[in-house]
Amino acid sequence: MEADGRIRSNIQIGYSVEVVQKHHQRSGELTEGIVKRILTSSANHHHGIKVMLETGEVGRVKNVLKE
């Protein structure tokens, strides 16, 4: 089951997620990774919560894959 990536409470450090990086917004290309930091401070965001992956890549969460 995929959780909504627009709601901050669905995302925790260590979760596996799919994000769209800024330069991939037009193509919608997804990057999979593990959440290292949560960068959005608000409870929700209509484009997705911004996170930093363990690789250092930053993007907005589209899908929360698993805990």
PDBQT receptor file of N, H, CA, C and O in Angstrom, charges set to zero:
ATOM      1  N   MET A   1       0.844  -1.191   0.000  1.00  0.00    +0.000 N 
ATOM      2  CA  MET A   1       0.000   0.000   0.000  1.00  0.00    +0.000 C 
ATOM      3  C   MET A   1       0.878   1.241   0.000  1.00  0.00    +0.000 C 
ATOM      4  O   MET A   1       1.819   1.344   0.787  1.00  0.00    +0.000 OA
ATOM      5  N   GLU A   2       0.571   2.177  -0.881  1.00  0.00    +0.000 N 
ATOM      6  H   GLU A   2      -0.193   2.093  -1.520  1.00  0.00    +0.000 HD
ATOM      7  CA  GLU A   2       1.345   3.407  -0.947  1.00  0.00    +0.000 C 
ATOM      8  C   GLU A   2       0.644   4.501  -0.159  1.00  0.00    +0.000 C 
ATOM      9  O   GLU A   2      -0.564   4.697  -0.293  1.00  0.00    +0.000 OA
ATOM     10  N   ALA A   3       1.401   5.207   0.657  1.00  0.00    +0.000 N 
ATOM     11  H   ALA A   3       2.382   5.047   0.766  1.00  0.00    +0.000 HD
ATOM     12  CA  ALA A   3       0.861   6.314   1.433  1.00  0.00    +0.000 C 
ATOM     13  C   ALA A   3       1.000   7.604   0.616  1.00  0.00    +0.000 C 
ATOM     14  O   ALA A   3       1.806   7.676  -0.311  1.00  0.00    +0.000 OA
ATOM     15  N   ASP A   4       0.214   8.608   0.968  1.00  0.00    +0.000 N 
ATOM     16  H   ASP A   4      -0.441   8.549   1.721  1.00  0.00    +0.000 HD
ATOM     17  CA  ASP A   4       0.217   9.893   0.268  1.00  0.00    +0.000 C 
ATOM     18  C   ASP A   4       1.466  10.697   0.636  1.00  0.00    +0.000 C 
ATOM     19  O   ASP A   4       1.681  11.014   1.806  1.00  0.00    +0.000 OA
ATOM     20  N   GLY A   5       2.280  11.022  -0.355  1.00  0.00    +0.000 N 
ATOM     21  H   GLY A   5       2.105  10.764  -1.306  1.00  0.00    +0.000 HD
ATOM     22  CA  GLY A   5       3.512  11.770  -0.136  1.00  0.00    +0.000 C 
ATOM     23  C   GLY A   5       3.308  13.248   0.089  1.00  0.00    +0.000 C 
ATOM     24  O   GLY A   5       4.277  13.984   0.275  1.00  0.00    +0.000 OA
ATOM     25  N   ARG A   6       2.051  13.702   0.076  1.00  0.00    +0.000 N 
ATOM     26  H   ARG A   6       1.264  13.104  -0.074  1.00  0.00    +0.000 HD
ATOM     27  CA  ARG A   6       1.768  15.120   0.321  1.00  0.00    +0.000 C 
ATOM     28  C   ARG A   6       1.523  15.405   1.794  1.00  0.00    +0.000 C 
ATOM     29  O   ARG A   6       1.379  16.562   2.189  1.00  0.00    +0.000 OA
ATOM     30  N   ILE A   7       1.475  14.347   2.616  1.00  0.00    +0.000 N 
ATOM     31  H   ILE A   7       1.592  13.407   2.295  1.00  0.00    +0.000 HD
ATOM     32  CA  ILE A   7       1.194  14.501   4.047  1.00  0.00    +0.000 C 
ATOM     33  C   ILE A   7       2.437  14.120   4.843  1.00  0.00    +0.000 C 
ATOM     34  O   ILE A   7       2.913  12.987   4.771  1.00  0.00    +0.000 OA
ATOM     35  N   ARG A   8       2.954  15.083   5.603  1.00  0.00    +0.000 N 
ATOM     36  H   ARG A   8       2.567  16.003   5.662  1.00  0.00    +0.000 HD
ATOM     37  CA  ARG A   8       4.239  14.913   6.295  1.00  0.00    +0.000 C 
ATOM     38  C   ARG A   8       4.230  13.743   7.272  1.00  0.00    +0.000 C 
ATOM     39  O   ARG A   8       5.239  13.053   7.419  1.00  0.00    +0.000 OA
ATOM     40  N   SER A   9       3.098  13.511   7.942  1.00  0.00    +0.000 N 
ATOM     41  H   SER A   9       2.278  14.071   7.822  1.00  0.00    +0.000 HD
ATOM     42  CA  SER A   9       3.042  12.445   8.950  1.00  0.00    +0.000 C 
ATOM     43  C   SER A   9       3.159  11.047   8.339  1.00  0.00    +0.000 C 
ATOM     44  O   SER A   9       3.390  10.081   9.066  1.00  0.00    +0.000 OA
ATOM     45  N   ASN A  10       3.003  10.922   7.012  1.00  0.00    +0.000 N 
ATOM     46  H   ASN A  10       2.815  11.708   6.422  1.00  0.00    +0.000 HD
ATOM     47  CA  ASN A  10       3.165   9.627   6.341  1.00  0.00    +0.000 C 
ATOM     48  C   ASN A  10       4.637   9.295   6.071  1.00  0.00    +0.000 C 
ATOM     49  O   ASN A  10       4.958   8.181   5.660  1.00  0.00    +0.000 OA
ATOM     50  N   ILE A  11       5.523  10.259   6.301  1.00  0.00    +0.000 N 
ATOM     51  H   ILE A  11       5.262  11.165   6.635  1.00  0.00    +0.000 HD
ATOM     52  CA  ILE A  11       6.929  10.097   5.922  1.00  0.00    +0.000 C 
ATOM     53  C   ILE A  11       7.794  10.142   7.178  1.00  0.00    +0.000 C 
ATOM     54  O   ILE A  11       7.661  11.038   8.012  1.00  0.00    +0.000 OA
ATOM     55  N   GLN A  12       8.686   9.155   7.295  1.00  0.00    +0.000 N 
ATOM     56  H   GLN A  12       8.794   8.427   6.618  1.00  0.00    +0.000 HD
ATOM     57  CA  GLN A  12       9.630   9.118   8.413  1.00  0.00    +0.000 C 
ATOM     58  C   GLN A  12      11.031   8.900   7.860  1.00  0.00    +0.000 C 
ATOM     59  O   GLN A  12      11.197   8.351   6.771  1.00  0.00    +0.000 OA
ATOM     60  N   ILE A  13      12.033   9.328   8.611  1.00  0.00    +0.000 N 
ATOM     61  H   ILE A  13      11.898   9.774   9.496  1.00  0.00    +0.000 HD
ATOM     62  CA  ILE A  13      13.418   9.066   8.225  1.00  0.00    +0.000 C 
ATOM     63  C   ILE A  13      13.617   7.554   8.168  1.00  0.00    +0.000 C 
ATOM     64  O   ILE A  13      13.210   6.831   9.077  1.00  0.00    +0.000 OA
ATOM     65  N   GLY A  14      14.243   7.086   7.098  1.00  0.00    +0.000 N 
ATOM     66  H   GLY A  14      14.573   7.673   6.359  1.00  0.00    +0.000 HD
ATOM     67  CA  GLY A  14      14.469   5.661   6.917  1.00  0.00    +0.000 C 
ATOM     68  C   GLY A  14      13.455   4.985   6.005  1.00  0.00    +0.000 C 
ATOM     69  O   GLY A  14      13.649   3.835   5.608  1.00  0.00    +0.000 OA
ATOM     70  N   TYR A  15      12.373   5.686   5.668  1.00  0.00    +0.000 N 
ATOM     71  H   TYR A  15      12.215   6.620   5.990  1.00  0.00    +0.000 HD
ATOM     72  CA  TYR A  15      11.358   5.119   4.762  1.00  0.00    +0.000 C 
ATOM     73  C   TYR A  15      11.890   5.095   3.331  1.00  0.00    +0.000 C 
ATOM     74  O   TYR A  15      12.690   5.943   2.935  1.00  0.00    +0.000 OA
ATOM     75  N   SER A  16      11.433   4.120   2.576  1.00  0.00    +0.000 N 
ATOM     76  H   SER A  16      10.783   3.432   2.898  1.00  0.00    +0.000 HD
ATOM     77  CA  SER A  16      11.726   4.027   1.150  1.00  0.00    +0.000 C 
ATOM     78  C   SER A  16      10.648   4.803   0.389  1.00  0.00    +0.000 C 
ATOM     79  O   SER A  16       9.456   4.551   0.562  1.00  0.00    +0.000 OA
ATOM     80  N   VAL A  17      11.075   5.747  -0.454  1.00  0.00    +0.000 N 
ATOM     81  H   VAL A  17      12.043   5.952  -0.594  1.00  0.00    +0.000 HD
ATOM     82  CA  VAL A  17      10.126   6.627  -1.150  1.00  0.00    +0.000 C 
ATOM     83  C   VAL A  17      10.529   6.804  -2.611  1.00  0.00    +0.000 C 
ATOM     84  O   VAL A  17      11.649   6.482  -3.008  1.00  0.00    +0.000 OA
ATOM     85  N   GLU A  18       9.597   7.320  -3.394  1.00  0.00    +0.000 N 
ATOM     86  H   GLU A  18       8.687   7.581  -3.071  1.00  0.00    +0.000 HD
ATOM     87  CA  GLU A  18       9.882   7.774  -4.756  1.00  0.00    +0.000 C 
ATOM     88  C   GLU A  18       9.674   9.278  -4.778  1.00  0.00    +0.000 C 
ATOM     89  O   GLU A  18       8.637   9.775  -4.339  1.00  0.00    +0.000 OA
ATOM     90  N   VAL A  19      10.667  10.006  -5.294  1.00  0.00    +0.000 N 
ATOM     91  H   VAL A  19      11.509   9.602  -5.651  1.00  0.00    +0.000 HD
ATOM     92  CA  VAL A  19      10.591  11.463  -5.359  1.00  0.00    +0.000 C 
ATOM     93  C   VAL A  19      10.767  11.940  -6.794  1.00  0.00    +0.000 C 
ATOM     94  O   VAL A  19      11.336  11.247  -7.638  1.00  0.00    +0.000 OA
ATOM     95  N   VAL A  20      10.257  13.154  -7.046  1.00  0.00    +0.000 N 
ATOM     96  H   VAL A  20       9.795  13.717  -6.361  1.00  0.00    +0.000 HD
ATOM     97  CA  VAL A  20      10.536  13.853  -8.298  1.00  0.00    +0.000 C 
ATOM     98  C   VAL A  20      11.499  14.975  -7.962  1.00  0.00    +0.000 C 
ATOM     99  O   VAL A  20      11.188  15.844  -7.147  1.00  0.00    +0.000 OA
ATOM    100  N   GLN A  21      12.680  14.959  -8.595  1.00  0.00    +0.000 N 
ATOM    101  H   GLN A  21      12.932  14.253  -9.257  1.00  0.00    +0.000 HD
ATOM    102  CA  GLN A  21      13.653  16.025  -8.397  1.00  0.00    +0.000 C 
ATOM    103  C   GLN A  21      13.240  17.236  -9.234  1.00  0.00    +0.000 C 
ATOM    104  O   GLN A  21      12.506  17.103 -10.213  1.00  0.00    +0.000 OA
ATOM    105  N   LYS A  22      13.721  18.418  -8.839  1.00  0.00    +0.000 N 
ATOM    106  H   LYS A  22      14.317  18.526  -8.044  1.00  0.00    +0.000 HD
ATOM    107  CA  LYS A  22      13.355  19.670  -9.494  1.00  0.00    +0.000 C 
ATOM    108  C   LYS A  22      13.540  19.591 -11.011  1.00  0.00    +0.000 C 
ATOM    109  O   LYS A  22      12.646  19.988 -11.758  1.00  0.00    +0.000 OA
ATOM    110  N   HIS A  23      14.675  19.091 -11.472  1.00  0.00    +0.000 N 
ATOM    111  H   HIS A  23      15.402  18.769 -10.865  1.00  0.00    +0.000 HD
ATOM    112  CA  HIS A  23      14.955  19.060 -12.910  1.00  0.00    +0.000 C 
ATOM    113  C   HIS A  23      14.202  17.959 -13.651  1.00  0.00    +0.000 C 
ATOM    114  O   HIS A  23      14.312  17.852 -14.872  1.00  0.00    +0.000 OA
ATOM    115  N   HIS A  24      13.431  17.133 -12.922  1.00  0.00    +0.000 N 
ATOM    116  H   HIS A  24      13.341  17.220 -11.930  1.00  0.00    +0.000 HD
ATOM    117  CA  HIS A  24      12.627  16.085 -13.550  1.00  0.00    +0.000 C 
ATOM    118  C   HIS A  24      11.134  16.365 -13.454  1.00  0.00    +0.000 C 
ATOM    119  O   HIS A  24      10.320  15.502 -13.783  1.00  0.00    +0.000 OA
ATOM    120  N   GLN A  25      10.761  17.578 -12.999  1.00  0.00    +0.000 N 
ATOM    121  H   GLN A  25      11.421  18.279 -12.731  1.00  0.00    +0.000 HD
ATOM    122  CA  GLN A  25       9.342  17.865 -12.790  1.00  0.00    +0.000 C 
ATOM    123  C   GLN A  25       8.536  17.761 -14.083  1.00  0.00    +0.000 C 
ATOM    124  O   GLN A  25       7.404  17.277 -14.062  1.00  0.00    +0.000 OA
ATOM    125  N   ARG A  26       9.096  18.206 -15.202  1.00  0.00    +0.000 N 
ATOM    126  H   ARG A  26      10.015  18.599 -15.219  1.00  0.00    +0.000 HD
ATOM    127  CA  ARG A  26       8.363  18.145 -16.469  1.00  0.00    +0.000 C 
ATOM    128  C   ARG A  26       8.159  16.721 -16.943  1.00  0.00    +0.000 C 
ATOM    129  O   ARG A  26       7.068  16.352 -17.376  1.00  0.00    +0.000 OA
ATOM    130  N   SER A  27       9.214  15.918 -16.861  1.00  0.00    +0.000 N 
ATOM    131  H   SER A  27      10.101  16.217 -16.509  1.00  0.00    +0.000 HD
ATOM    132  CA  SER A  27       9.118  14.534 -17.331  1.00  0.00    +0.000 C 
ATOM    133  C   SER A  27       8.397  13.646 -16.316  1.00  0.00    +0.000 C 
ATOM    134  O   SER A  27       7.840  12.610 -16.678  1.00  0.00    +0.000 OA
ATOM    135  N   GLY A  28       8.409  14.054 -15.042  1.00  0.00    +0.000 N 
ATOM    136  H   GLY A  28       8.862  14.896 -14.747  1.00  0.00    +0.000 HD
ATOM    137  CA  GLY A  28       7.793  13.248 -13.996  1.00  0.00    +0.000 C 
ATOM    138  C   GLY A  28       8.622  12.037 -13.616  1.00  0.00    +0.000 C 
ATOM    139  O   GLY A  28       8.125  11.114 -12.971  1.00  0.00    +0.000 OA
ATOM    140  N   GLU A  29       9.906  12.038 -14.021  1.00  0.00    +0.000 N 
ATOM    141  H   GLU A  29      10.310  12.788 -14.545  1.00  0.00    +0.000 HD
ATOM    142  CA  GLU A  29      10.786  10.897 -13.722  1.00  0.00    +0.000 C 
ATOM    143  C   GLU A  29      10.970  10.758 -12.214  1.00  0.00    +0.000 C 
ATOM    144  O   GLU A  29      11.278  11.728 -11.521  1.00  0.00    +0.000 OA
ATOM    145  N   LEU A  30      10.777   9.532 -11.717  1.00  0.00    +0.000 N 
ATOM    146  H   LEU A  30      10.528   8.745 -12.280  1.00  0.00    +0.000 HD
ATOM    147  CA  LEU A  30      10.860   9.277 -10.280  1.00  0.00    +0.000 C 
ATOM    148  C   LEU A  30      12.228   8.711  -9.902  1.00  0.00    +0.000 C 
ATOM    149  O   LEU A  30      12.822   7.930 -10.646  1.00  0.00    +0.000 OA
ATOM    150  N   THR A  31      12.710   9.117  -8.739  1.00  0.00    +0.000 N 
ATOM    151  H   THR A  31      12.228   9.752  -8.135  1.00  0.00    +0.000 HD
ATOM    152  CA  THR A  31      13.951   8.608  -8.181  1.00  0.00    +0.000 C 
ATOM    153  C   THR A  31      13.608   7.908  -6.878  1.00  0.00    +0.000 C 
ATOM    154  O   THR A  31      12.951   8.486  -6.013  1.00  0.00    +0.000 OA
ATOM    155  N   GLU A  32      14.050   6.668  -6.735  1.00  0.00    +0.000 N 
ATOM    156  H   GLU A  32      14.584   6.198  -7.438  1.00  0.00    +0.000 HD
ATOM    157  CA  GLU A  32      13.753   5.909  -5.524  1.00  0.00    +0.000 C 
ATOM    158  C   GLU A  32      14.915   6.032  -4.548  1.00  0.00    +0.000 C 
ATOM    159  O   GLU A  32      16.078   6.032  -4.950  1.00  0.00    +0.000 OA
ATOM    160  N   GLY A  33      14.591   6.137  -3.265  1.00  0.00    +0.000 N 
ATOM    161  H   GLY A  33      13.646   6.137  -2.938  1.00  0.00    +0.000 HD
ATOM    162  CA  GLY A  33      15.650   6.225  -2.271  1.00  0.00    +0.000 C 
ATOM    163  C   GLY A  33      15.108   6.153  -0.859  1.00  0.00    +0.000 C 
ATOM    164  O   GLY A  33      13.908   5.991  -0.634  1.00  0.00    +0.000 OA
ATOM    165  N   ILE A  34      16.030   6.277   0.088  1.00  0.00    +0.000 N 
ATOM    166  H   ILE A  34      17.004   6.408  -0.095  1.00  0.00    +0.000 HD
ATOM    167  CA  ILE A  34      15.718   6.221   1.519  1.00  0.00    +0.000 C 
ATOM    168  C   ILE A  34      15.777   7.645   2.078  1.00  0.00    +0.000 C 
ATOM    169  O   ILE A  34      16.726   8.383   1.815  1.00  0.00    +0.000 OA
ATOM    170  N   VAL A  35      14.763   8.022   2.845  1.00  0.00    +0.000 N 
ATOM    171  H   VAL A  35      13.991   7.423   3.059  1.00  0.00    +0.000 HD
ATOM    172  CA  VAL A  35      14.695   9.373   3.413  1.00  0.00    +0.000 C 
ATOM    173  C   VAL A  35      15.794   9.559   4.465  1.00  0.00    +0.000 C 
ATOM    174  O   VAL A  35      15.902   8.791   5.421  1.00  0.00    +0.000 OA
ATOM    175  N   LYS A  36      16.605  10.605   4.257  1.00  0.00    +0.000 N 
ATOM    176  H   LYS A  36      16.517  11.228   3.481  1.00  0.00    +0.000 HD
ATOM    177  CA  LYS A  36      17.642  10.972   5.224  1.00  0.00    +0.000 C 
ATOM    178  C   LYS A  36      17.172  12.153   6.082  1.00  0.00    +0.000 C 
ATOM    179  O   LYS A  36      17.369  12.167   7.297  1.00  0.00    +0.000 OA
ATOM    180  N   ARG A  37      16.546  13.145   5.428  1.00  0.00    +0.000 N 
ATOM    181  H   ARG A  37      16.385  13.133   4.441  1.00  0.00    +0.000 HD
ATOM    182  CA  ARG A  37      16.031  14.323   6.143  1.00  0.00    +0.000 C 
ATOM    183  C   ARG A  37      14.707  14.749   5.528  1.00  0.00    +0.000 C 
ATOM    184  O   ARG A  37      14.500  14.598   4.324  1.00  0.00    +0.000 OA
ATOM    185  N   ILE A  38      13.810  15.281   6.351  1.00  0.00    +0.000 N 
ATOM    186  H   ILE A  38      13.978  15.404   7.330  1.00  0.00    +0.000 HD
ATOM    187  CA  ILE A  38      12.558  15.862   5.870  1.00  0.00    +0.000 C 
ATOM    188  C   ILE A  38      12.748  17.376   5.865  1.00  0.00    +0.000 C 
ATOM    189  O   ILE A  38      13.007  17.980   6.907  1.00  0.00    +0.000 OA
ATOM    190  N   LEU A  39      12.618  17.987   4.682  1.00  0.00    +0.000 N 
ATOM    191  H   LEU A  39      12.408  17.497   3.836  1.00  0.00    +0.000 HD
ATOM    192  CA  LEU A  39      12.935  19.405   4.531  1.00  0.00    +0.000 C 
ATOM    193  C   LEU A  39      11.713  20.317   4.622  1.00  0.00    +0.000 C 
ATOM    194  O   LEU A  39      11.860  21.501   4.923  1.00  0.00    +0.000 OA
ATOM    195  N   THR A  40      10.520  19.798   4.370  1.00  0.00    +0.000 N 
ATOM    196  H   THR A  40      10.401  18.836   4.125  1.00  0.00    +0.000 HD
ATOM    197  CA  THR A  40       9.295  20.598   4.474  1.00  0.00    +0.000 C 
ATOM    198  C   THR A  40       8.841  20.600   5.928  1.00  0.00    +0.000 C 
ATOM    199  O   THR A  40       8.701  19.544   6.546  1.00  0.00    +0.000 OA
ATOM    200  N   SER A  41       8.609  21.806   6.475  1.00  0.00    +0.000 N 
ATOM    201  H   SER A  41       8.722  22.664   5.973  1.00  0.00    +0.000 HD
ATOM    202  CA  SER A  41       8.214  21.889   7.884  1.00  0.00    +0.000 C 
ATOM    203  C   SER A  41       6.704  21.870   8.066  1.00  0.00    +0.000 C 
ATOM    204  O   SER A  41       6.224  21.546   9.153  1.00  0.00    +0.000 OA
ATOM    205  N   SER A  42       5.934  22.212   7.019  1.00  0.00    +0.000 N 
ATOM    206  H   SER A  42       6.323  22.475   6.136  1.00  0.00    +0.000 HD
ATOM    207  CA  SER A  42       4.478  22.236   7.163  1.00  0.00    +0.000 C 
ATOM    208  C   SER A  42       3.905  20.816   7.167  1.00  0.00    +0.000 C 
ATOM    209  O   SER A  42       4.564  19.874   6.726  1.00  0.00    +0.000 OA
ATOM    210  N   ALA A  43       2.683  20.669   7.663  1.00  0.00    +0.000 N 
ATOM    211  H   ALA A  43       2.148  21.434   8.021  1.00  0.00    +0.000 HD
ATOM    212  CA  ALA A  43       2.056  19.355   7.820  1.00  0.00    +0.000 C 
ATOM    213  C   ALA A  43       1.747  18.688   6.484  1.00  0.00    +0.000 C 
ATOM    214  O   ALA A  43       1.755  17.461   6.379  1.00  0.00    +0.000 OA
ATOM    215  N   ASN A  44       1.472  19.508   5.456  1.00  0.00    +0.000 N 
ATOM    216  H   ASN A  44       1.466  20.504   5.542  1.00  0.00    +0.000 HD
ATOM    217  CA  ASN A  44       1.237  18.953   4.122  1.00  0.00    +0.000 C 
ATOM    218  C   ASN A  44       1.644  19.959   3.053  1.00  0.00    +0.000 C 
ATOM    219  O   ASN A  44       1.805  21.147   3.330  1.00  0.00    +0.000 OA
ATOM    220  N   HIS A  45       1.808  19.470   1.838  1.00  0.00    +0.000 N 
ATOM    221  H   HIS A  45       1.678  18.504   1.613  1.00  0.00    +0.000 HD
ATOM    222  CA  HIS A  45       2.200  20.315   0.713  1.00  0.00    +0.000 C 
ATOM    223  C   HIS A  45       1.595  19.709  -0.542  1.00  0.00    +0.000 C 
ATOM    224  O   HIS A  45       1.739  18.511  -0.784  1.00  0.00    +0.000 OA
ATOM    225  N   HIS A  46       0.917  20.529  -1.346  1.00  0.00    +0.000 N 
ATOM    226  H   HIS A  46       0.800  21.502  -1.149  1.00  0.00    +0.000 HD
ATOM    227  CA  HIS A  46       0.166  19.994  -2.486  1.00  0.00    +0.000 C 
ATOM    228  C   HIS A  46       1.034  19.383  -3.586  1.00  0.00    +0.000 C 
ATOM    229  O   HIS A  46       0.530  18.612  -4.403  1.00  0.00    +0.000 OA
ATOM    230  N   HIS A  47       2.330  19.710  -3.623  1.00  0.00    +0.000 N 
ATOM    231  H   HIS A  47       2.739  20.336  -2.959  1.00  0.00    +0.000 HD
ATOM    232  CA  HIS A  47       3.225  19.091  -4.615  1.00  0.00    +0.000 C 
ATOM    233  C   HIS A  47       4.005  17.919  -4.037  1.00  0.00    +0.000 C 
ATOM    234  O   HIS A  47       4.715  17.227  -4.767  1.00  0.00    +0.000 OA
ATOM    235  N   GLY A  48       3.883  17.691  -2.740  1.00  0.00    +0.000 N 
ATOM    236  H   GLY A  48       3.307  18.253  -2.147  1.00  0.00    +0.000 HD
ATOM    237  CA  GLY A  48       4.630  16.623  -2.090  1.00  0.00    +0.000 C 
ATOM    238  C   GLY A  48       5.612  17.188  -1.085  1.00  0.00    +0.000 C 
ATOM    239  O   GLY A  48       6.127  18.292  -1.260  1.00  0.00    +0.000 OA
ATOM    240  N   ILE A  49       5.869  16.434  -0.037  1.00  0.00    +0.000 N 
ATOM    241  H   ILE A  49       5.450  15.537   0.105  1.00  0.00    +0.000 HD
ATOM    242  CA  ILE A  49       6.805  16.846   1.008  1.00  0.00    +0.000 C 
ATOM    243  C   ILE A  49       8.226  16.750   0.456  1.00  0.00    +0.000 C 
ATOM    244  O   ILE A  49       8.600  15.736  -0.134  1.00  0.00    +0.000 OA
ATOM    245  N   LYS A  50       9.014  17.808   0.649  1.00  0.00    +0.000 N 
ATOM    246  H   LYS A  50       8.710  18.631   1.128  1.00  0.00    +0.000 HD
ATOM    247  CA  LYS A  50      10.391  17.818   0.151  1.00  0.00    +0.000 C 
ATOM    248  C   LYS A  50      11.293  17.090   1.140  1.00  0.00    +0.000 C 
ATOM    249  O   LYS A  50      11.281  17.372   2.338  1.00  0.00    +0.000 OA
ATOM    250  N   VAL A  51      12.079  16.146   0.615  1.00  0.00    +0.000 N 
ATOM    251  H   VAL A  51      12.089  15.917  -0.359  1.00  0.00    +0.000 HD
ATOM    252  CA  VAL A  51      12.990  15.363   1.452  1.00  0.00    +0.000 C 
ATOM    253  C   VAL A  51      14.363  15.292   0.809  1.00  0.00    +0.000 C 
ATOM    254  O   VAL A  51      14.522  15.514  -0.391  1.00  0.00    +0.000 OA
ATOM    255  N   MET A  52      15.354  14.976   1.639  1.00  0.00    +0.000 N 
ATOM    256  H   MET A  52      15.224  14.795   2.614  1.00  0.00    +0.000 HD
ATOM    257  CA  MET A  52      16.692  14.649   1.138  1.00  0.00    +0.000 C 
ATOM    258  C   MET A  52      16.872  13.153   1.298  1.00  0.00    +0.000 C 
ATOM    259  O   MET A  52      16.618  12.596   2.365  1.00  0.00    +0.000 OA
ATOM    260  N   LEU A  53      17.316  12.504   0.222  1.00  0.00    +0.000 N 
ATOM    261  H   LEU A  53      17.523  12.958  -0.645  1.00  0.00    +0.000 HD
ATOM    262  CA  LEU A  53      17.582  11.070   0.264  1.00  0.00    +0.000 C 
ATOM    263  C   LEU A  53      18.983  10.821   0.804  1.00  0.00    +0.000 C 
ATOM    264  O   LEU A  53      19.789  11.747   0.893  1.00  0.00    +0.000 OA
ATOM    265  N   GLU A  54      19.278   9.577   1.165  1.00  0.00    +0.000 N 
ATOM    266  H   GLU A  54      18.623   8.824   1.093  1.00  0.00    +0.000 HD
ATOM    267  CA  GLU A  54      20.605   9.231   1.689  1.00  0.00    +0.000 C 
ATOM    268  C   GLU A  54      21.712   9.516   0.682  1.00  0.00    +0.000 C 
ATOM    269  O   GLU A  54      22.872   9.681   1.059  1.00  0.00    +0.000 OA
ATOM    270  N   THR A  55      21.350   9.576  -0.613  1.00  0.00    +0.000 N 
ATOM    271  H   THR A  55      20.407   9.442  -0.919  1.00  0.00    +0.000 HD
ATOM    272  CA  THR A  55      22.324   9.887  -1.670  1.00  0.00    +0.000 C 
ATOM    273  C   THR A  55      22.632  11.377  -1.750  1.00  0.00    +0.000 C 
ATOM    274  O   THR A  55      23.549  11.787  -2.461  1.00  0.00    +0.000 OA
ATOM    275  N   GLY A  56      21.856  12.197  -1.011  1.00  0.00    +0.000 N 
ATOM    276  H   GLY A  56      21.111  11.863  -0.433  1.00  0.00    +0.000 HD
ATOM    277  CA  GLY A  56      22.021  13.642  -1.063  1.00  0.00    +0.000 C 
ATOM    278  C   GLY A  56      21.086  14.309  -2.059  1.00  0.00    +0.000 C 
ATOM    279  O   GLY A  56      21.015  15.536  -2.125  1.00  0.00    +0.000 OA
ATOM    280  N   GLU A  57      20.362  13.497  -2.841  1.00  0.00    +0.000 N 
ATOM    281  H   GLU A  57      20.420  12.500  -2.788  1.00  0.00    +0.000 HD
ATOM    282  CA  GLU A  57      19.410  14.058  -3.796  1.00  0.00    +0.000 C 
ATOM    283  C   GLU A  57      18.201  14.600  -3.046  1.00  0.00    +0.000 C 
ATOM    284  O   GLU A  57      17.788  14.051  -2.025  1.00  0.00    +0.000 OA
ATOM    285  N   VAL A  58      17.633  15.706  -3.580  1.00  0.00    +0.000 N 
ATOM    286  H   VAL A  58      17.969  16.152  -4.409  1.00  0.00    +0.000 HD
ATOM    287  CA  VAL A  58      16.480  16.346  -2.959  1.00  0.00    +0.000 C 
ATOM    288  C   VAL A  58      15.316  16.309  -3.936  1.00  0.00    +0.000 C 
ATOM    289  O   VAL A  58      15.484  16.571  -5.127  1.00  0.00    +0.000 OA
ATOM    290  N   GLY A  59      14.141  15.982  -3.427  1.00  0.00    +0.000 N 
ATOM    291  H   GLY A  59      14.005  15.769  -2.460  1.00  0.00    +0.000 HD
ATOM    292  CA  GLY A  59      12.956  15.977  -4.282  1.00  0.00    +0.000 C 
ATOM    293  C   GLY A  59      11.690  15.942  -3.450  1.00  0.00    +0.000 C 
ATOM    294  O   GLY A  59      11.729  15.843  -2.223  1.00  0.00    +0.000 OA
ATOM    295  N   ARG A  60      10.557  16.026  -4.154  1.00  0.00    +0.000 N 
ATOM    296  H   ARG A  60      10.525  16.107  -5.150  1.00  0.00    +0.000 HD
ATOM    297  CA  ARG A  60       9.263  15.977  -3.497  1.00  0.00    +0.000 C 
ATOM    298  C   ARG A  60       8.698  14.568  -3.584  1.00  0.00    +0.000 C 
ATOM    299  O   ARG A  60       8.695  13.952  -4.650  1.00  0.00    +0.000 OA
ATOM    300  N   VAL A  61       8.217  14.063  -2.449  1.00  0.00    +0.000 N 
ATOM    301  H   VAL A  61       8.218  14.563  -1.583  1.00  0.00    +0.000 HD
ATOM    302  CA  VAL A  61       7.742  12.678  -2.367  1.00  0.00    +0.000 C 
ATOM    303  C   VAL A  61       6.454  12.513  -3.178  1.00  0.00    +0.000 C 
ATOM    304  O   VAL A  61       5.490  13.255  -2.988  1.00  0.00    +0.000 OA
ATOM    305  N   LYS A  62       6.451  11.541  -4.076  1.00  0.00    +0.000 N 
ATOM    306  H   LYS A  62       7.234  10.939  -4.231  1.00  0.00    +0.000 HD
ATOM    307  CA  LYS A  62       5.248  11.166  -4.829  1.00  0.00    +0.000 C 
ATOM    308  C   LYS A  62       4.643   9.902  -4.243  1.00  0.00    +0.000 C 
ATOM    309  O   LYS A  62       3.420   9.792  -4.149  1.00  0.00    +0.000 OA
ATOM    310  N   ASN A  63       5.468   8.957  -3.853  1.00  0.00    +0.000 N 
ATOM    311  H   ASN A  63       6.461   9.047  -3.930  1.00  0.00    +0.000 HD
ATOM    312  CA  ASN A  63       4.985   7.684  -3.294  1.00  0.00    +0.000 C 
ATOM    313  C   ASN A  63       5.830   7.289  -2.091  1.00  0.00    +0.000 C 
ATOM    314  O   ASN A  63       7.058   7.370  -2.131  1.00  0.00    +0.000 OA
ATOM    315  N   VAL A  64       5.162   6.861  -1.018  1.00  0.00    +0.000 N 
ATOM    316  H   VAL A  64       4.164   6.796  -0.986  1.00  0.00    +0.000 HD
ATOM    317  CA  VAL A  64       5.844   6.263   0.123  1.00  0.00    +0.000 C 
ATOM    318  C   VAL A  64       5.722   4.761  -0.080  1.00  0.00    +0.000 C 
ATOM    319  O   VAL A  64       4.619   4.216  -0.017  1.00  0.00    +0.000 OA
ATOM    320  N   LEU A  65       6.840   4.083  -0.321  1.00  0.00    +0.000 N 
ATOM    321  H   LEU A  65       7.736   4.525  -0.372  1.00  0.00    +0.000 HD
ATOM    322  CA  LEU A  65       6.809   2.678  -0.708  1.00  0.00    +0.000 C 
ATOM    323  C   LEU A  65       6.636   1.748   0.488  1.00  0.00    +0.000 C 
ATOM    324  O   LEU A  65       5.733   0.912   0.504  1.00  0.00    +0.000 OA
ATOM    325  N   LYS A  66       7.508   1.894   1.495  1.00  0.00    +0.000 N 
ATOM    326  H   LYS A  66       8.242   2.573   1.482  1.00  0.00    +0.000 HD
ATOM    327  CA  LYS A  66       7.389   1.035   2.665  1.00  0.00    +0.000 C 
ATOM    328  C   LYS A  66       8.166   1.625   3.821  1.00  0.00    +0.000 C 
ATOM    329  O   LYS A  66       9.046   2.467   3.642  1.00  0.00    +0.000 OA
ATOM    330  N   GLU A  67       7.822   1.164   5.006  1.00  0.00    +0.000 N 
ATOM    331  H   GLU A  67       7.107   0.480   5.151  1.00  0.00    +0.000 HD
ATOM    332  CA  GLU A  67       8.480   1.659   6.230  1.00  0.00    +0.000 C 
ATOM    333  C   GLU A  67       9.811   0.971   6.429  1.00  0.00    +0.000 C 
ATOM    334  O   GLU A  67      10.512   1.252   7.401  1.00  0.00    +0.000 OA
TER     335      GLU A  67
